Amino acid sequence: MWTFGRKIAAGFTLAFLLLVTIGAVAYRSINSLTDTSKSVTHTHEVLENISEMVSLMKDAETGQRGYIITGDQPFLEPYNNALNGLPKVVEKLRTLTADNPNQQKRISQAEPLIKAKLEELQQTIDLRRKGDVAQVTQIVRGGAGKKFMDDLRAVAAQMEQEERELLAKRAEEVEAAASSAQKTIIYGTLLCLLLVTAAAFMITRSLSGQIGLAVQHVQSSSVELQSTANQQASGAKESSTAMSEITTTIGELLATSRQIAESAQRVAHIAEETSKAARSGDQTVEKAHESVTSIKRQVDLIVTHMLDLGKKSQQIGGILEIINELAEQTNILAINATIEAAGAGDAGKRFAVVADEIRKLADRVAGSTKDIRVLIEEIRAAVNTTVMATEGGTKAVDLGARQFTEVTTALKQITSLLGTTTEAAREIELSTKQQATAVEQVNVAISSVAQATRETEASLTQTLQTATQLTGLSRELTRLIQPTASA
Amino acid sequence: MRDLSPIVQTVSELRNAFDRSYSLPPSSPETEQIENMLAVRLSGNPYAIRVTEITGLASNRKTVAIPSPILALLGVAGIRGSLVPIYSLAELLGYTRDMEPARWLALCGTDDEVGLGFSDLEGYIRVPMAQVYPASQENKTHEYVKDVARVGGLVRPVISITSLVEMIKRRCAENRVSSKQR
């Protein structure tokens, strides 16, 4: 696609070429006219010299006649001037007509005639000077001089005739050249006007289209820029608000950091106190551990006694089994005694009573044995439960002892860790103070950023105004370029 | 722990009762007729055995099993220096043999003593004669039950040991005859 400069340069180049063409044609016509004019001048000069040649011949003849008639020397002045001027005039004629062979030929014809005439004049003058007037008259009456003059006039007339013909011809050529130059200038100017107008129309149209399109783009971009500037202004306003909030938050953070530093200081103090308490607790736990060990010994003793009691209960159970067995055997014996007494008839009745009493006693003993067995079982179960509970207690005491050991270890670890905690709390305090300092610096930086944001907001507002102005200018430019389109 | 005072009281009562039985004069013949019985349980069913029909009671005697065509024979046991055949009382009455060993032995017969084994002896009971009835058709669970005794609201069939012993002897005799014939 052609650029504006290229199009304009092309238009101007066309106009320049046309002007150059017209100028060249005009220059050529003027040159031709000048040449023709020079030729005319030359022809007039030739005509003038021909006339002068004839005139000088007349002057010579006039001087000769006056001297002849008067015999006075002053009348010879024209003759003498002619004698001096004629060679120059003839020579000049020959030079002026060097390009014309016909004229050169006629000059060659005229020169002998001039020479002959001048010789006739010189002869007559010399004769008069000698006083031979008759001879002079005779010579004059002989007409040779007249003939020479007539012939010379005829030659001069021929030369003049040819020069006048040349003059007429060159006048025609001048007229033709002038007409050609006029036509060239008129038509060339018209053509140039047409072409320049067409080029101007096309360039204007093309440039209007392109500039209009570009202006439309500029307008569209201006609108977008305006919208973007609006959004950025809004964003900058929000950023400014956010910065204010951040500044507030950082202020709160700073206060919190200071509180944390104070809390860390308190924590360090409390950790030291706790460390002391933990050391004291360690001693207490050691004492408690000794107590638990003593309890464990007592419980072990109780378990031993309870196990003995369980064994005794088992022994009682064994004795009870024997008693039960005895009661059963007694019962059997009593039953058998009853049977025997029944077999003995009346003699055995009293024995039967005794046997029955023994059997009843055995029955009762057996019943009591059952009760005692239940009781013994309960005692054994209680002993077992107690032993198990005591063993559980032993285990609990063992566990408690182990836990006390663990507690002691834990308390030592706590003491150690509390030292670390104290150190960490101090480091936290120091770090928090450094953090507070950093937060203050951040606060200052944020304030600067907030200021910058406000300035950005102001500059964005200015940008928005500029974008709005640019949009207006674009519309104005569009209206200037394409009035109908903008309308 | 349980209070031991009731046990002590029971022991005291037993001692007093035993002592009292010897401190009192011999009791007069009972006006009420009493039947002495052994309360037993066969395959979970209550039965009674008249003490007058047995010659003795033994317990925990080792019984050695011997082959016999009589299925109810458990084996032989040593009683008072002689070998006594022991039969399962439950099987003789038609029940299946108890899973538990026959701990108790009721000895019967005078010449050829026979032992009837059972596993569960509930006790020695004294039943008034008025509470002993001939077994009705309803209560007669077996041919060897002639009477029933009402004890404590419970009716116990009374096994006729004499009939059982006779039946055992009869079967033994039949077996001996059949063995000789073979």
Boltz contact constraints between the chains, C-beta under 6 A:
constraints:
  - contact:
      token1: [A, 332]
      token2: [B, 57]
      max_distance: 6.0
  - contact:
      token1: [A, 332]
      token2: [B, 59]
      max_distance: 6.0
  - contact:
      token1: [A, 335]
      token2: [B, 57]
      max_distance: 6.0
  - contact:
      token1: [A, 335]
      token2: [B, 124]
      max_distance: 6.0
  - contact:
      token1: [A, 336]
      token2: [B, 56]
      max_distance: 6.0
  - contact:
      token1: [A, 336]
      token2: [B, 57]
      max_distance: 6.0
  - contact:
      token1: [A, 339]
      token2: [B, 51]
      max_distance: 6.0
  - contact:
      token1: [A, 342]
      token2: [B, 52]
      max_distance: 6.0
  - contact:
      token1: [A, 350]
      token2: [B, 26]
      max_distance: 6.0
  - contact:
      token1: [A, 353]
      token2: [B, 27]
      max_distance: 6.0
  - contact:
      token1: [A, 357]
      token2: [B, 21]
      max_distance: 6.0
  - contact:
      token1: [A, 359]
      token2: [B, 124]
      max_distance: 6.0
  - contact:
      token1: [A, 361]
      token2: [B, 18]
      max_distance: 6.0
  - contact:
      token1: [A, 364]
      token2: [B, 14]
      max_distance: 6.0
  - contact:
      token1: [A, 368]
      token2: [B, 10]
      max_distance: 6.0
  - contact:
      token1: [A, 375]
      token2: [B, 2]
      max_distance: 6.0
  - contact:
      token1: [A, 378]
      token2: [B, 2]
      max_distance: 6.0
